[in-house]
């Protein structure tokens, strides 16, 4: 005997596409820019490069001639107590100008050469790190786009499965299909729903991976921790 009030399994749907977002940048160039600004390794290497450049500038400056002036002076007062002499204040001063040039000092030239080599090494390390960083961001951004496409497909599949199940339910109540057909439609919908949930989780994970590549995951974690406290 068929029932006119058969209720298929219908758990709550996940949040619609686009409502679950972690704020990962959609634009690839913006993602790369954020990574170069926020990743600690690039900041550290950039600061190290600037320090090496300052050392090189000082080393080159040490090879240039230095012009200097030195001077000294004194004042005295004489008083004649007995006999003849010159009484009163007396002043004298002397000065000199000198030129110092350490260009012939081997240590000065060696220091400049070592400083230049340090700058070149620091620059190469920064370039390598930036290249690896960009490669990581590009891969994470591609994975996010792929996950978003799969999520859209999963949403579409679930929508079709839900319509099919509803249609089968109507046909079953009208006596036009069997219970087995209705159960098959319900099973397809449940598997589509599971695929939708898995695609949603993969999409969230891809967002997290891109945020990590951009150096923003720590900021997201801090905002998540401080959010409930700040709203009280």
Secondary structure, 3 states (H helix, E strand, C coil): CCCCCCCCCCCCCCCCCCCCCCCCCCCHHHHHHHHHHHCHHHHHHHHHHHHHHHHHHHHHHCCCCEEEEEEEEEEEEECCCCCCCCCEEEEEEEEEEEEECCCCCHHHHHHHHHHHHHHHHHHHHHHHHHHHHHHHHHHHHHHHHHHHHHHHHHHHHHHHHHHHHHHHHHHHHCCCCCHHHHHHHHHHHHHHHHHHHHHHHHHHHHHHHHHHHCCCHHHHHHHHHHHHHHHC
